[in-house]
Amino acid sequence: MTLALRTAQRYRTIREVNRAVISEPDLTEIFQGTSRTLNKVMSFDRIALSLYAPKDASLKMAAAIGQHPGSYYHVGLSLDPKDSHHGWVFQNQKPIVRRDLRRQFEFQIEQHNIEEGLRSYCAVPLIVRGESLGVMIILSSQLNQYSERHAEFLQEVADQLVLAVKCLLPMCPQHTGSKLICPRCIASKGGQTTAGKHKTRLSEWGKRGGRGRKSQAEA
């Protein structure tokens, strides 16, 4: 396959993922559509999506495809951001590529992948406006299945998912217990806008200790 054809296939895949993000009704359907599309151009045995749960300060597996019934990794599993490969990707906002998991073993939790016959994986962060929302990972039973170029492409795919994930998150990532449309965030943004707009006037008013009414010249 020529470079031009590979490039065309790459952008076609991104368009199909974007279409799934726009047209599918929920995160599970979006993820399944993404998996089907991605598997046409990248070989993997498993794929999973973990999202940050601020209430528990953990990464929770929100969607997964390819796990056998007895797998340690299952939907609903909580992962410690400080002691897992998912957490490293999430906290550092950088991808991980493991070409030979047995030799590149770093986190104890990766032992479960080895025991289940997986030998390589590629994981990338989901980031929007500098904020980490979660991690997307693909895994293979084959050695040396992924490279940095695979990670770059998987990151492009994850970037298509991230806005859908942001919209579908049930909680505000900054304030535990608040809905996605968080009144505290809205109030904060509104206050910042107001302060910025009237910065000079507020400064002069503050010099007087915030007392007194504005004069006609100030009005």
C-alpha positions as a printed NumPy array, in Angstrom:
array([[  0.   ,   0.   ,   0.   ],
       [  1.405,   3.424,  -0.983],
       [  1.847,   6.267,   1.463],
       [ -0.914,   8.236,  -0.319],
       [ -3.357,   5.336,   0.085],
       [ -2.394,   4.888,   3.738],
       [ -2.988,   8.588,   4.31 ],
       [ -6.365,   8.426,   2.568],
       [ -7.337,   5.412,   4.65 ],
       [ -6.268,   7.194,   7.798],
       [ -8.489,  10.203,   7.15 ],
       [-11.363,   7.994,   6.062],
       [-11.138,   6.215,   9.413],
       [-11.188,   9.52 ,  11.284],
       [-14.266,  10.602,   9.339],
       [-16.073,   7.355,  10.164],
       [-15.253,   7.7  ,  13.85 ],
       [-16.461,  11.282,  13.795],
       [-19.69 ,  10.127,  12.144],
       [-20.236,   7.587,  14.929],
       [-19.653,  10.297,  17.539],
       [-22.271,  12.519,  15.922],
       [-24.904,   9.915,  15.067],
       [-24.855,   7.324,  17.867],
       [-27.097,   7.973,  20.89 ],
       [-24.847,   6.975,  23.804],
       [-21.271,   6.255,  24.783],
       [-21.571,   2.471,  24.379],
       [-22.807,   2.786,  20.8  ],
       [-20.183,   5.413,  19.996],
       [-17.441,   3.17 ,  21.368],
       [-18.681,   0.118,  19.458],
       [-18.789,   2.106,  16.228],
       [-15.295,   3.413,  16.877],
       [-14.024,  -0.111,  17.569],
       [-15.458,  -1.501,  14.327],
       [-13.969,   1.331,  12.311],
       [-10.572,   1.23 ,  13.995],
       [-10.254,  -2.541,  13.622],
       [-10.293,  -2.14 ,   9.836],
       [ -6.914,  -0.43 ,   9.936],
       [ -5.337,  -1.532,  13.241],
       [ -5.249,  -5.084,  14.52 ],
       [ -6.212,  -5.65 ,  18.166],
       [ -7.792,  -8.322,  20.337],
       [ -9.179,  -5.974,  22.951],
       [-10.114,  -2.338,  23.241],
       [-11.252,  -0.421,  26.307],
       [-12.168,   3.036,  27.515],
       [-11.578,   4.204,  31.089],
       [-12.973,   7.515,  32.383],
       [-12.003,   9.501,  35.44 ],
       [-14.464,   9.33 ,  38.334],
       [-13.76 ,  12.355,  40.59 ],
       [-15.932,  11.032,  43.42 ],
       [-13.598,   8.039,  43.856],
       [-10.487,   9.694,  42.393],
       [-10.165,   6.64 ,  40.169],
       [-10.317,   5.581,  36.547],
       [-13.357,   3.443,  35.848],
       [-13.668,   1.19 ,  32.832],
       [-16.672,   2.583,  30.978],
       [-16.588,   0.382,  27.864],
       [-14.675,  -2.698,  26.716],
       [-14.721,  -5.105,  23.771],
       [-12.874,  -8.403,  23.434],
       [-12.621,  -9.416,  27.099],
       [-13.453, -13.029,  27.883],
       [-16.023, -13.678,  30.667],
       [-13.412, -14.33 ,  33.367],
       [-11.176, -11.352,  32.538],
       [ -9.889,  -9.179,  35.358],
       [-10.574,  -6.162,  33.172],
       [-14.323,  -5.59 ,  32.995],
       [-16.728,  -2.685,  32.699],
       [-17.015,  -0.994,  36.085],
       [-13.476,  -1.871,  37.214],
       [-11.795,   0.934,  39.197],
       [ -8.119,   1.587,  38.5  ],
       [ -5.779,   3.527,  40.751],
       [ -4.354,   6.484,  38.784],
       [ -1.163,   6.262,  40.861],
       [ -0.516,   2.566,  40.373],
       [ -1.572,   1.525,  36.887],
       [ -0.572,   2.001,  33.267],
       [ -3.955,   3.653,  32.636],
       [ -3.19 ,   6.089,  35.448],
       [  0.271,   6.921,  34.097],
       [ -1.208,   7.824,  30.716],
       [ -3.979,   9.815,  32.392],
       [ -1.711,  11.79 ,  34.72 ],
       [  1.144,  12.425,  32.28 ],
       [ -1.111,  13.024,  29.268],
       [  1.234,  10.926,  27.168],
       [  0.767,   7.606,  25.339],
       [  2.324,   4.296,  26.34 ],
       [  3.434,   1.65 ,  23.836],
       [  4.365,  -1.814,  25.122],
       [  5.878,  -3.965,  22.386],
       [  6.725,  -6.867,  24.671],
       [  4.727,  -6.707,  27.874],
       [  6.695,  -9.457,  29.606],
       [  9.953,  -7.539,  29.194],
       [  8.504,  -4.058,  29.649],
       [  6.45 ,  -4.963,  32.695],
       [  6.211,  -1.945,  35.037],
       [  2.952,  -1.95 ,  37.012],
       [  1.8  ,  -4.949,  39.015],
       [ -1.676,  -4.706,  37.524],
       [ -0.212,  -5.419,  34.074],
       [  0.372,  -8.977,  35.258],
       [ -3.323,  -9.641,  34.612],
       [ -2.825,  -8.842,  30.938],
       [  0.137, -11.197,  30.744],
       [ -1.806, -13.997,  32.421],
       [ -4.634, -13.497,  29.921],
       [ -2.284, -13.921,  26.968],
       [ -1.801, -10.316,  25.943],
       [  1.67 ,  -9.342,  24.785],
       [  1.517,  -5.764,  23.551],
       [ -0.65 ,  -2.695,  23.883],
       [ -1.006,   0.978,  23.054],
       [ -2.775,   3.449,  25.364],
       [ -3.503,   7.155,  24.807],
       [ -5.09 ,   9.896,  26.945],
       [ -8.404,  11.629,  26.3  ],
       [ -7.74 ,  15.331,  26.744],
       [ -9.884,  18.405,  26.183],
       [ -8.557,  21.926,  26.821],
       [ -5.71 ,  20.527,  28.875],
       [ -8.006,  18.443,  31.075],
       [ -7.579,  14.661,  31.239],
       [-10.881,  12.801,  30.997],
       [ -9.718,   9.224,  30.614],
       [ -7.713,   6.671,  28.659],
       [ -8.275,   4.603,  25.524],
       [ -6.297,   1.371,  25.099],
       [ -5.935,  -1.353,  22.476],
       [ -4.254,  -4.681,  23.236],
       [ -2.969,  -7.616,  21.2  ],
       [ -1.883, -11.194,  21.825],
       [  0.97 , -10.596,  19.35 ],
       [  4.388,  -9.223,  20.201],
       [  5.576,  -5.944,  18.657],
       [  2.11 ,  -5.119,  17.392],
       [  2.305,  -1.369,  18.008],
       [  4.713,   1.513,  17.468],
       [  4.832,   5.26 ,  18.086],
       [  3.078,   5.77 ,  14.742],
       [  0.206,   3.599,  15.949],
       [  0.063,   5.722,  19.098],
       [ -0.12 ,   8.914,  17.032],
       [ -3.018,   7.546,  15.002],
       [ -4.839,   6.188,  18.061],
       [ -4.482,   9.625,  19.624],
       [ -6.202,  11.155,  16.596],
       [ -9.062,   8.694,  17.044],
       [ -9.284,   9.453,  20.781],
       [ -9.423,  13.163,  19.989],
       [-12.621,  12.52 ,  18.026],
       [-14.167,  10.785,  21.035],
       [-13.227,  13.289,  23.665],
       [-15.935,  15.889,  23.053],
       [-18.617,  13.206,  23.083],
       [-17.198,  11.894,  26.347],
       [-17.178,  15.413,  27.784],
       [-20.833,  15.912,  26.881],
       [-21.886,  12.53 ,  28.254],
       [-20.035,  12.717,  31.568],
       [-22.644,  12.651,  34.35 ],
       [-20.608,  14.776,  36.741],
       [-18.585,  17.948,  36.594],
       [-14.906,  16.814,  36.669],
       [-13.974,  19.761,  38.906],
       [-16.754,  19.586,  41.488],
       [-17.828,  16.222,  42.866],
       [-21.583,  15.801,  43.032],
       [-22.361,  18.523,  40.491],
       [-23.933,  17.878,  37.119],
       [-21.996,  18.388,  33.888],
       [-23.552,  21.841,  33.491],
       [-22.137,  22.83 ,  36.845],
       [-23.51 ,  26.035,  38.416],
       [-20.253,  26.579,  40.302],
       [-18.236,  26.506,  37.073],
       [-20.754,  28.755,  35.311],
       [-20.697,  31.209,  38.212],
       [-16.904,  31.154,  38.277],
       [-16.661,  31.823,  34.545],
       [-19.262,  34.563,  34.776],
       [-17.418,  36.192,  37.644],
       [-14.13 ,  36.085,  35.759],
       [-15.76 ,  37.664,  32.697],
       [-17.358,  40.418,  34.749],
       [-14.149,  41.146,  36.625],
       [-12.167,  41.277,  33.4  ],
       [-14.672,  43.565,  31.699],
       [-14.817,  46.034,  34.581],
       [-11.29 ,  45.614,  35.908],
       [-10.386,  49.338,  35.848],
       [-13.606,  50.452,  37.53 ],
       [-13.386,  47.739,  40.161],
       [ -9.807,  48.738,  40.904],
       [-10.715,  52.392,  41.49 ],
       [-13.73 ,  51.411,  43.577],
       [-11.541,  49.041,  45.6  ],
       [ -9.111,  51.845,  46.439],
       [-11.958,  53.559,  48.238],
       [-12.552,  50.392,  50.214],
       [-15.563,  49.428,  48.123],
       [-17.595,  52.205,  49.752],
       [-19.666,  54.951,  48.263],
       [-21.719,  55.241,  45.131],
       [-20.227,  55.763,  41.701],
       [-20.162,  59.321,  40.475],
       [-21.852,  60.384,  37.262],
       [-18.426,  60.433,  35.53 ],
       [-17.866,  56.816,  36.552],
       [-21.358,  55.704,  35.55 ]])
